[in-house]
Amino acid sequence: MDKNRTNGFVLVLVIMALMLVSVIMFVLSSGSSTMMFQTNTAYLTACQRNLTASGLAWARGNAKGQEADAPEQPVTLDVNDLGIREASLTVALNSSEDQRPQVRIATSVSRSARTLSNEVVYDVALR
């Protein structure tokens, strides 16, 4: 009879150990999904900053030859060389009221199910 009581104790001990492991795995998996979300957000923000910087560099190089009275149509730039998979960059040059060139940069970056889009107008400083 003592042998049966020992086997039952071991069974209860194994079940409790499995429950403890499952609770720990649940806590760690929720933490890892939060870290994945934050990692994706940081990646998308960094890609968006790189696209904006590329658009501003392109605009500074092309704003010198632009006529003040004729705003240009938006130009979609090829971003394949930047290594960003699902991204688009559109740049439009135009002049403001005080004849300073401005650039409108529209960016869109996607990763998994998330997409960040942004459109900002900058003054272009000609050198």
N, CA, C and O atoms as a GROMACS GRO file, in nm:
protein
  508
    1MET      N    1   0.080  -0.118   0.000
    1MET     CA    2   0.000   0.000   0.000
    1MET      C    3   0.086   0.126   0.000
    1MET      O    4   0.044   0.228  -0.054
    2ASP      N    5   0.203   0.122   0.059
    2ASP     CA    6   0.291   0.238   0.060
    2ASP      C    7   0.338   0.272  -0.081
    2ASP      O    8   0.360   0.389  -0.113
    3LYS      N    9   0.354   0.171  -0.165
    3LYS     CA   10   0.401   0.194  -0.301
    3LYS      C   11   0.296   0.274  -0.380
    3LYS      O   12   0.334   0.361  -0.458
    4ASN      N   13   0.168   0.247  -0.363
    4ASN     CA   14   0.063   0.321  -0.434
    4ASN      C   15   0.060   0.468  -0.391
    4ASN      O   16   0.039   0.556  -0.474
    5ARG      N   17   0.080   0.494  -0.264
    5ARG     CA   18   0.079   0.632  -0.216
    5ARG      C   19   0.198   0.708  -0.273
    5ARG      O   20   0.186   0.828  -0.302
    6THR      N   21   0.312   0.644  -0.290
    6THR     CA   22   0.431   0.709  -0.345
    6THR      C   23   0.408   0.742  -0.492
    6THR      O   24   0.443   0.852  -0.535
    7ASN      N   25   0.350   0.651  -0.569
    7ASN     CA   26   0.324   0.676  -0.710
    7ASN      C   27   0.225   0.791  -0.728
    7ASN      O   28   0.240   0.872  -0.820
    8GLY      N   29   0.127   0.800  -0.643
    8GLY     CA   30   0.032   0.911  -0.651
    8GLY      C   31   0.098   1.044  -0.619
    8GLY      O   32   0.065   1.146  -0.680
    9PHE      N   33   0.190   1.044  -0.525
    9PHE     CA   34   0.263   1.166  -0.490
    9PHE      C   35   0.348   1.212  -0.606
    9PHE      O   36   0.353   1.332  -0.635
   10VAL      N   37   0.416   1.121  -0.673
   10VAL     CA   38   0.500   1.155  -0.789
   10VAL      C   39   0.413   1.210  -0.901
   10VAL      O   40   0.453   1.305  -0.968
   11LEU      N   41   0.297   1.152  -0.924
   11LEU     CA   42   0.206   1.200  -1.028
   11LEU      C   43   0.162   1.344  -0.998
   11LEU      O   44   0.163   1.428  -1.088
   12VAL      N   45   0.125   1.371  -0.875
   12VAL     CA   46   0.085   1.507  -0.838
   12VAL      C   47   0.203   1.603  -0.854
   12VAL      O   48   0.184   1.716  -0.899
   13LEU      N   49   0.322   1.560  -0.817
   13LEU     CA   50   0.442   1.643  -0.831
   13LEU      C   51   0.470   1.675  -0.978
   13LEU      O   52   0.503   1.789  -1.010
   14VAL      N   53   0.456   1.579  -1.067
   14VAL     CA   54   0.478   1.601  -1.210
   14VAL      C   55   0.373   1.695  -1.267
   14VAL      O   56   0.406   1.783  -1.347
   15ILE      N   57   0.247   1.678  -1.227
   15ILE     CA   58   0.141   1.767  -1.275
   15ILE      C   59   0.166   1.910  -1.229
   15ILE      O   60   0.148   2.004  -1.307
   16MET      N   61   0.207   1.928  -1.106
   16MET     CA   62   0.236   2.063  -1.055
   16MET      C   63   0.354   2.125  -1.128
   16MET      O   64   0.353   2.245  -1.157
   17ALA      N   65   0.455   2.045  -1.159
   17ALA     CA   66   0.571   2.096  -1.233
   17ALA      C   67   0.530   2.139  -1.374
   17ALA      O   68   0.577   2.242  -1.421
   18LEU      N   69   0.444   2.063  -1.440
   18LEU     CA   70   0.396   2.100  -1.574
   18LEU      C   71   0.313   2.228  -1.569
   18LEU      O   72   0.324   2.312  -1.658
   19MET      N   73   0.232   2.243  -1.467
   19MET     CA   74   0.153   2.365  -1.453
   19MET      C   75   0.243   2.486  -1.432
   19MET      O   76   0.219   2.592  -1.490
   20LEU      N   77   0.345   2.473  -1.352
   20LEU     CA   78   0.439   2.582  -1.328
   20LEU      C   79   0.512   2.620  -1.455
   20LEU      O   80   0.527   2.739  -1.484
   21VAL      N   81   0.557   2.522  -1.532
   21VAL     CA   82   0.625   2.549  -1.658
   21VAL      C   83   0.531   2.618  -1.757
   21VAL      O   84   0.574   2.708  -1.828
   22SER      N   85   0.405   2.577  -1.763
   22SER     CA   86   0.311   2.639  -1.856
   22SER      C   87   0.282   2.783  -1.818
   22SER      O   88   0.268   2.868  -1.906
   23VAL      N   89   0.272   2.812  -1.690
   23VAL     CA   90   0.251   2.950  -1.646
   23VAL      C   91   0.371   3.037  -1.682
   23VAL      O   92   0.355   3.150  -1.728
   24ILE      N   93   0.489   2.985  -1.662
   24ILE     CA   94   0.611   3.061  -1.698
   24ILE      C   95   0.617   3.085  -1.848
   24ILE      O   96   0.654   3.194  -1.890
   25MET      N   97   0.584   2.986  -1.928
   25MET     CA   98   0.584   3.002  -2.074
   25MET      C   99   0.481   3.105  -2.118
   25MET      O  100   0.507   3.182  -2.210
   26PHE      N  101   0.365   3.107  -2.055
   26PHE     CA  102   0.262   3.206  -2.089
   26PHE      C  103   0.312   3.347  -2.060
   26PHE      O  104   0.294   3.437  -2.143
   27VAL      N  105   0.373   3.368  -1.946
   27VAL     CA  106   0.424   3.500  -1.910
   27VAL      C  107   0.534   3.544  -2.006
   27VAL      O  108   0.536   3.659  -2.050
   28LEU      N  109   0.624   3.453  -2.039
   28LEU     CA  110   0.733   3.488  -2.130
   28LEU      C  111   0.684   3.513  -2.271
   28LEU      O  112   0.738   3.600  -2.340
   29SER      N  113   0.583   3.440  -2.316
   29SER     CA  114   0.532   3.462  -2.453
   29SER      C  115   0.462   3.596  -2.465
   29SER      O  116   0.473   3.660  -2.570
   30SER      N  117   0.391   3.640  -2.364
   30SER     CA  118   0.328   3.773  -2.372
   30SER      C  119   0.434   3.882  -2.371
   30SER      O  120   0.419   3.984  -2.438
   31GLY      N  121   0.541   3.862  -2.296
   31GLY     CA  122   0.651   3.958  -2.297
   31GLY      C  123   0.723   3.962  -2.430
   31GLY      O  124   0.765   4.068  -2.476
   32SER      N  125   0.737   3.846  -2.493
   32SER     CA  126   0.806   3.843  -2.622
   32SER      C  127   0.722   3.907  -2.732
   32SER      O  128   0.778   3.968  -2.824
   33SER      N  129   0.591   3.895  -2.726
   33SER     CA  130   0.508   3.961  -2.828
   33SER      C  131   0.515   4.113  -2.812
   33SER      O  132   0.510   4.185  -2.912
   34THR      N  133   0.526   4.160  -2.691
   34THR     CA  134   0.543   4.304  -2.668
   34THR      C  135   0.677   4.350  -2.724
   34THR      O  136   0.686   4.457  -2.785
   35MET      N  137   0.781   4.271  -2.702
   35MET     CA  138   0.911   4.308  -2.756
   35MET      C  139   0.912   4.304  -2.909
   35MET      O  140   0.976   4.388  -2.972
   36MET      N  141   0.842   4.210  -2.969
   36MET     CA  142   0.832   4.204  -3.115
   36MET      C  143   0.761   4.329  -3.170
   36MET      O  144   0.802   4.385  -3.271
   37PHE      N  145   0.654   4.371  -3.102
   37PHE     CA  146   0.582   4.492  -3.143
   37PHE      C  147   0.674   4.613  -3.136
   37PHE      O  148   0.676   4.694  -3.228
   38GLN      N  149   0.748   4.627  -3.027
   38GLN     CA  150   0.838   4.741  -3.012
   38GLN      C  151   0.953   4.735  -3.114
   38GLN      O  152   0.997   4.839  -3.164
   39THR      N  153   1.000   4.616  -3.144
   39THR     CA  154   1.106   4.601  -3.244
   39THR      C  155   1.056   4.641  -3.382
   39THR      O  156   1.126   4.711  -3.455
   40ASN      N  157   0.936   4.597  -3.418
   40ASN     CA  158   0.879   4.636  -3.547
   40ASN      C  159   0.857   4.786  -3.555
   40ASN      O  160   0.883   4.847  -3.659
   41THR      N  161   0.810   4.846  -3.447
   41THR     CA  162   0.789   4.991  -3.446
   41THR      C  163   0.921   5.065  -3.464
   41THR      O  164   0.927   5.161  -3.540
   42ALA      N  165   1.026   5.022  -3.396
   42ALA     CA  166   1.157   5.086  -3.410
   42ALA      C  167   1.211   5.070  -3.552
   42ALA      O  168   1.268   5.164  -3.607
   43TYR      N  169   1.193   4.952  -3.611
   43TYR     CA  170   1.238   4.928  -3.748
   43TYR      C  171   1.165   5.019  -3.847
   43TYR      O  172   1.227   5.082  -3.932
   44LEU      N  173   1.033   5.027  -3.834
   44LEU     CA  174   0.954   5.110  -3.925
   44LEU      C  175   0.990   5.258  -3.911
   44LEU      O  176   0.997   5.329  -4.011
   45THR      N  177   1.011   5.303  -3.790
   45THR     CA  178   1.048   5.443  -3.768
   45THR      C  179   1.185   5.474  -3.827
   45THR      O  180   1.204   5.579  -3.888
   46ALA      N  181   1.280   5.385  -3.809
   46ALA     CA  182   1.414   5.405  -3.865
   46ALA      C  183   1.410   5.406  -4.018
   46ALA      O  184   1.476   5.488  -4.081
   47CYS      N  185   1.333   5.316  -4.077
   47CYS     CA  186   1.319   5.313  -4.224
   47CYS      C  187   1.254   5.441  -4.274
   47CYS      O  188   1.294   5.495  -4.377
   48GLN      N  189   1.154   5.490  -4.201
   48GLN     CA  190   1.087   5.612  -4.242
   48GLN      C  191   1.183   5.731  -4.235
   48GLN      O  192   1.180   5.817  -4.323
   49ARG      N  193   1.267   5.737  -4.132
   49ARG     CA  194   1.367   5.844  -4.124
   49ARG      C  195   1.468   5.835  -4.238
   49ARG      O  196   1.506   5.938  -4.293
   50ASN      N  197   1.510   5.714  -4.273
   50ASN     CA  198   1.604   5.698  -4.384
   50ASN      C  199   1.542   5.742  -4.516
   50ASN      O  200   1.608   5.806  -4.598
   51LEU      N  201   1.416   5.708  -4.538
   51LEU     CA  202   1.348   5.750  -4.660
   51LEU      C  203   1.334   5.901  -4.666
   51LEU      O  204   1.354   5.962  -4.771
   52THR      N  205   1.300   5.963  -4.553
   52THR     CA  206   1.287   6.109  -4.549
   52THR      C  207   1.421   6.176  -4.578
   52THR      O  208   1.427   6.273  -4.654
   53ALA      N  209   1.528   6.125  -4.519
   53ALA     CA  210   1.661   6.181  -4.544
   53ALA      C  211   1.701   6.164  -4.691
   53ALA      O  212   1.762   6.254  -4.749
   54SER      N  213   1.668   6.052  -4.751
   54SER     CA  214   1.698   6.030  -4.893
   54SER      C  215   1.618   6.126  -4.980
   54SER      O  216   1.670   6.180  -5.078
   55GLY      N  217   1.491   6.146  -4.945
   55GLY     CA  218   1.409   6.240  -5.020
   55GLY      C  219   1.459   6.382  -5.010
   55GLY      O  220   1.458   6.456  -5.108
   56LEU      N  221   1.504   6.422  -4.890
   56LEU     CA  222   1.559   6.557  -4.874
   56LEU      C  223   1.689   6.573  -4.952
   56LEU      O  224   1.713   6.678  -5.012
   57ALA      N  225   1.774   6.471  -4.953
   57ALA     CA  226   1.898   6.478  -5.030
   57ALA      C  227   1.868   6.490  -5.179
   57ALA      O  228   1.933   6.567  -5.249
   58TRP      N  229   1.771   6.414  -5.228
   58TRP     CA  230   1.733   6.422  -5.369
   58TRP      C  231   1.678   6.561  -5.400
   58TRP      O  232   1.708   6.618  -5.505
   59ALA      N  233   1.597   6.615  -5.311
   59ALA     CA  234   1.536   6.746  -5.334
   59ALA      C  235   1.641   6.857  -5.335
   59ALA      O  236   1.633   6.949  -5.417
   60ARG      N  237   1.739   6.848  -5.244
   60ARG     CA  238   1.844   6.952  -5.244
   60ARG      C  239   1.923   6.950  -5.375
   60ARG      O  240   1.963   7.055  -5.426
   61GLY      N  241   1.945   6.832  -5.429
   61GLY     CA  242   2.018   6.823  -5.555
   61GLY      C  243   1.937   6.869  -5.674
   61GLY      O  244   1.995   6.916  -5.773
   62ASN      N  245   1.806   6.858  -5.668
   62ASN     CA  246   1.722   6.894  -5.782
   62ASN      C  247   1.652   7.028  -5.767
   62ASN      O  248   1.589   7.074  -5.862
   63ALA      N  249   1.658   7.093  -5.653
   63ALA     CA  250   1.588   7.220  -5.632
   63ALA      C  251   1.660   7.337  -5.696
   63ALA      O  252   1.598   7.441  -5.719
   64LYS      N  253   1.787   7.323  -5.725
   64LYS     CA  254   1.863   7.435  -5.781
   64LYS      C  255   1.816   7.470  -5.922
   64LYS      O  256   1.815   7.588  -5.958
   65GLY      N  257   1.780   7.372  -6.001
   65GLY     CA  258   1.741   7.397  -6.139
   65GLY      C  259   1.593   7.419  -6.158
   65GLY      O  260   1.548   7.432  -6.272
   66GLN      N  261   1.516   7.425  -6.053
   66GLN     CA  262   1.371   7.439  -6.066
   66GLN      C  263   1.332   7.585  -6.085
   66GLN      O  264   1.386   7.674  -6.019
   67GLU      N  265   1.237   7.608  -6.175
   67GLU     CA  266   1.184   7.743  -6.193
   67GLU      C  267   1.086   7.773  -6.081
   67GLU      O  268   1.017   7.683  -6.034
   68ALA      N  269   1.080   7.898  -6.039
   68ALA     CA  270   0.997   7.936  -5.924
   68ALA      C  271   0.847   7.930  -5.957
   68ALA      O  272   0.766   7.905  -5.868
   69ASP      N  273   0.809   7.954  -6.083
   69ASP     CA  274   0.667   7.961  -6.116
   69ASP      C  275   0.606   7.827  -6.155
   69ASP      O  276   0.484   7.816  -6.159
   70ALA      N  277   0.686   7.727  -6.182
   70ALA     CA  278   0.634   7.599  -6.232
   70ALA      C  279   0.658   7.488  -6.130
   70ALA      O  280   0.766   7.430  -6.127
   71PRO      N  281   0.558   7.458  -6.047
   71PRO     CA  282   0.578   7.347  -5.954
   71PRO      C  283   0.580   7.214  -6.029
   71PRO      O  284   0.507   7.194  -6.126
   72GLU      N  285   0.663   7.126  -5.984
   72GLU     CA  286   0.677   6.997  -6.050
   72GLU      C  287   0.576   6.897  -5.997
   72GLU      O  288   0.523   6.912  -5.887
   73GLN      N  289   0.552   6.796  -6.076
   73GLN     CA  290   0.466   6.686  -6.034
   73GLN      C  291   0.542   6.598  -5.936
   73GLN      O  292   0.665   6.596  -5.936
   74PRO      N  293   0.470   6.526  -5.852
   74PRO     CA  294   0.538   6.436  -5.759
   74PRO      C  295   0.619   6.329  -5.833
   74PRO      O  296   0.575   6.277  -5.935
   75VAL      N  297   0.735   6.299  -5.779
   75VAL     CA  298   0.824   6.199  -5.837
   75VAL      C  299   0.835   6.083  -5.738
   75VAL      O  300   0.868   6.104  -5.621
   76THR      N  301   0.809   5.963  -5.785
   76THR     CA  302   0.825   5.844  -5.701
   76THR      C  303   0.965   5.791  -5.722
   76THR      O  304   1.003   5.751  -5.832
   77LEU      N  305   1.043   5.791  -5.615
   77LEU     CA  306   1.182   5.748  -5.624
   77LEU      C  307   1.195   5.599  -5.601
   77LEU      O  308   1.117   5.539  -5.526
   78ASP      N  309   1.295   5.539  -5.665
   78ASP     CA  310   1.322   5.396  -5.650
   78ASP      C  311   1.401   5.375  -5.521
   78ASP      O  312   1.510   5.429  -5.505
   79VAL      N  313   1.345   5.297  -5.429
   79VAL     CA  314   1.410   5.276  -5.299
   79VAL      C  315   1.459   5.131  -5.283
   79VAL      O  316   1.487   5.088  -5.171
   80ASN      N  317   1.470   5.059  -5.392
   80ASN     CA  318   1.514   4.919  -5.384
   80ASN      C  319   1.657   4.906  -5.334
   80ASN      O  320   1.691   4.808  -5.266
   81ASP      N  321   1.743   5.004  -5.365
   81ASP     CA  322   1.883   4.998  -5.322
   81ASP      C  323   1.900   5.023  -5.173
   81ASP      O  324   2.006   4.995  -5.118
   82LEU      N  325   1.799   5.076  -5.107
   82LEU     CA  326   1.808   5.102  -4.963
   82LEU      C  327   1.788   4.976  -4.880
   82LEU      O  328   1.819   4.975  -4.761
   83GLY      N  329   1.738   4.870  -4.941
   83GLY     CA  330   1.719   4.745  -4.870
   83GLY      C  331   1.592   4.740  -4.786
   83GLY      O  332   1.580   4.656  -4.697
   84ILE      N  333   1.498   4.828  -4.813
   84ILE     CA  334   1.371   4.829  -4.742
   84ILE      C  335   1.269   4.765  -4.833
   84ILE      O  336   1.246   4.813  -4.944
   85ARG      N  337   1.208   4.657  -4.788
   85ARG     CA  338   1.123   4.578  -4.877
   85ARG      C  339   0.998   4.652  -4.922
   85ARG      O  340   0.989   4.693  -5.038
   86GLU      N  341   0.903   4.669  -4.836
   86GLU     CA  342   0.775   4.727  -4.876
   86GLU      C  343   0.773   4.874  -4.839
   86GLU      O  344   0.716   4.914  -4.737
   87ALA      N  345   0.837   4.956  -4.924
   87ALA     CA  346   0.848   5.099  -4.896
   87ALA      C  347   0.825   5.178  -5.023
   87ALA      O  348   0.851   5.131  -5.134
   88SER      N  349   0.776   5.301  -5.005
   88SER     CA  350   0.762   5.392  -5.118
   88SER      C  351   0.801   5.531  -5.072
   88SER      O  352   0.782   5.568  -4.956
   89LEU      N  353   0.854   5.609  -5.166
   89LEU     CA  354   0.899   5.745  -5.138
   89LEU      C  355   0.858   5.833  -5.254
   89LEU      O  356   0.898   5.809  -5.368
   90THR      N  357   0.778   5.935  -5.226
   90THR     CA  358   0.733   6.030  -5.328
   90THR      C  359   0.777   6.169  -5.285
   90THR      O  360   0.756   6.211  -5.171
   91VAL      N  361   0.839   6.241  -5.380
   91VAL     CA  362   0.892   6.375  -5.352
   91VAL      C  363   0.832   6.472  -5.452
   91VAL      O  364   0.828   6.443  -5.572
   92ALA      N  365   0.785   6.587  -5.404
   92ALA     CA  366   0.732   6.692  -5.490
   92ALA      C  367   0.797   6.824  -5.451
   92ALA      O  368   0.792   6.864  -5.334
   93LEU      N  369   0.856   6.893  -5.548
   93LEU     CA  370   0.918   7.024  -5.524
   93LEU      C  371   0.819   7.132  -5.565
   93LEU      O  372   0.754   7.122  -5.670
   94ASN      N  373   0.807   7.236  -5.484
   94ASN     CA  374   0.727   7.352  -5.521
   94ASN      C  375   0.778   7.472  -5.443
   94ASN      O  376   0.852   7.458  -5.346
   95SER      N  377   0.737   7.591  -5.487
   95SER     CA  378   0.782   7.714  -5.424
   95SER      C  379   0.672   7.769  -5.336
   95SER      O  380   0.554   7.758  -5.368
   96SER      N  381   0.712   7.829  -5.225
   96SER     CA  382   0.615   7.891  -5.135
   96SER      C  383   0.595   8.036  -5.175
   96SER      O  384   0.648   8.082  -5.277
   97GLU      N  385   0.518   8.110  -5.095
   97GLU     CA  386   0.487   8.249  -5.126
   97GLU      C  387   0.612   8.337  -5.127
   97GLU      O  388   0.621   8.430  -5.206
   98ASP      N  389   0.708   8.308  -5.040
   98ASP     CA  390   0.829   8.390  -5.033
   98ASP      C  391   0.940   8.337  -5.126
   98ASP      O  392   1.057   8.368  -5.106
   99GLN      N  393   0.902   8.257  -5.226
   99GLN     CA  394   0.990   8.206  -5.330
   99GLN      C  395   1.102   8.116  -5.277
   99GLN      O  396   1.204   8.097  -5.343
  100ARG      N  397   1.082   8.060  -5.157
  100ARG     CA  398   1.177   7.962  -5.106
  100ARG      C  399   1.130   7.824  -5.149
  100ARG      O  400   1.012   7.792  -5.134
  101PRO      N  401   1.219   7.744  -5.203
  101PRO     CA  402   1.175   7.611  -5.246
  101PRO      C  403   1.134   7.524  -5.127
  101PRO      O  404   1.198   7.525  -5.022
  102GLN      N  405   1.026   7.450  -5.147
  102GLN     CA  406   0.979   7.356  -5.047
  102GLN      C  407   0.969   7.219  -5.110
  102GLN      O  408   0.953   7.206  -5.232
  103VAL      N  409   0.978   7.118  -5.027
  103VAL     CA  410   0.966   6.982  -5.075
  103VAL      C  411   0.862   6.910  -4.990
  103VAL      O  412   0.863   6.919  -4.867
  104ARG      N  413   0.772   6.839  -5.056
  104ARG     CA  414   0.672   6.757  -4.988
  104ARG      C  415   0.715   6.612  -5.004
  104ARG      O  416   0.723   6.560  -5.115
  105ILE      N  417   0.742   6.548  -4.890
  105ILE     CA  418   0.791   6.411  -4.891
  105ILE      C  419   0.684   6.320  -4.831
  105ILE      O  420   0.642   6.340  -4.717
  106ALA      N  421   0.642   6.221  -4.909
  106ALA     CA  422   0.544   6.122  -4.863
  106ALA      C  423   0.614   5.987  -4.856
  106ALA      O  424   0.668   5.939  -4.956
  107THR      N  425   0.613   5.926  -4.738
  107THR     CA  426   0.676   5.796  -4.719
  107THR      C  427   0.573   5.694  -4.672
  107THR      O  428   0.475   5.729  -4.606
  108SER      N  429   0.597   5.571  -4.707
  108SER     CA  430   0.514   5.460  -4.660
  108SER      C  431   0.604   5.338  -4.644
  108SER      O  432   0.675   5.299  -4.736
  109VAL      N  433   0.598   5.276  -4.525
  109VAL     CA  434   0.680   5.159  -4.494
  109VAL      C  435   0.589   5.055  -4.431
  109VAL      O  436   0.508   5.086  -4.345
  110SER      N  437   0.604   4.928  -4.475
  110SER     CA  438   0.524   4.818  -4.420
  110SER      C  439   0.614   4.706  -4.373
  110SER      O  440   0.719   4.678  -4.430
  111ARG      N  441   0.569   4.642  -4.266
  111ARG     CA  442   0.635   4.521  -4.217
  111ARG      C  443   0.530   4.437  -4.147
  111ARG      O  444   0.457   4.487  -4.062
  112SER      N  445   0.521   4.313  -4.183
  112SER     CA  446   0.417   4.220  -4.138
  112SER      C  447   0.281   4.284  -4.160
  112SER      O  448   0.248   4.315  -4.274
  113ALA      N  449   0.203   4.307  -4.059
  113ALA     CA  450   0.069   4.362  -4.080
  113ALA      C  451   0.062   4.512  -4.050
  113ALA      O  452  -0.047   4.569  -4.051
  114ARG      N  453   0.175   4.576  -4.022
  114ARG     CA  454   0.176   4.717  -3.985
  114ARG      C  455   0.229   4.803  -4.097
  114ARG      O  456   0.319   4.762  -4.171
  115THR      N  457   0.173   4.923  -4.111
  115THR     CA  458   0.216   5.019  -4.210
  115THR      C  459   0.224   5.156  -4.146
  115THR      O  460   0.132   5.199  -4.077
  116LEU      N  461   0.336   5.225  -4.170
  116LEU     CA  462   0.351   5.364  -4.127
  116LEU      C  463   0.357   5.451  -4.251
  116LEU      O  464   0.438   5.428  -4.341
  117SER      N  465   0.271   5.553  -4.256
  117SER     CA  466   0.271   5.648  -4.366
  117SER      C  467   0.287   5.787  -4.309
  117SER      O  468   0.238   5.818  -4.200
  118ASN      N  469   0.356   5.872  -4.384
  118ASN     CA  470   0.381   6.007  -4.336
  118ASN      C  471   0.396   6.099  -4.456
  118ASN      O  472   0.448   6.060  -4.560
  119GLU      N  473   0.350   6.222  -4.440
  119GLU     CA  474   0.367   6.324  -4.543
  119GLU      C  475   0.400   6.455  -4.474
  119GLU      O  476   0.323   6.504  -4.391
  120VAL      N  477   0.517   6.513  -4.509
  120VAL     CA  478   0.567   6.632  -4.442
  120VAL      C  479   0.621   6.728  -4.547
  120VAL      O  480   0.673   6.686  -4.650
  121VAL      N  481   0.609   6.858  -4.518
  121VAL     CA  482   0.663   6.962  -4.605
  121VAL      C  483   0.784   7.024  -4.536
  121VAL      O  484   0.776   7.063  -4.420
  122TYR      N  485   0.896   7.034  -4.608
  122TYR     CA  486   1.020   7.092  -4.556
  122TYR      C  487   1.061   7.208  -4.645
  122TYR      O  488   1.034   7.208  -4.765
  123ASP      N  489   1.128   7.307  -4.586
  123ASP     CA  490   1.195   7.412  -4.663
  123ASP      C  491   1.330   7.358  -4.704
  123ASP      O  492   1.400   7.296  -4.624
  124VAL      N  493   1.366   7.381  -4.831
  124VAL     CA  494   1.494   7.332  -4.882
  124VAL      C  495   1.594   7.446  -4.878
  124VAL      O  496   1.571   7.551  -4.938
  125ALA      N  497   1.703   7.425  -4.808
  125ALA     CA  498   1.810   7.526  -4.801
  125ALA      C  499   1.906   7.502  -4.916
  125ALA      O  500   1.971   7.398  -4.923
  126LEU      N  501   1.915   7.599  -5.007
  126LEU     CA  502   2.006   7.587  -5.120
  126LEU      C  503   2.144   7.638  -5.078
  126LEU      O  504   2.156   7.739  -5.009
  127ARG      N  505   2.245   7.566  -5.120
  127ARG     CA  506   2.382   7.606  -5.083
  127ARG      C  507   2.452   7.670  -5.199
  127ARG      O  508   2.568   7.709  -5.186
   0.00000   0.00000   0.00000
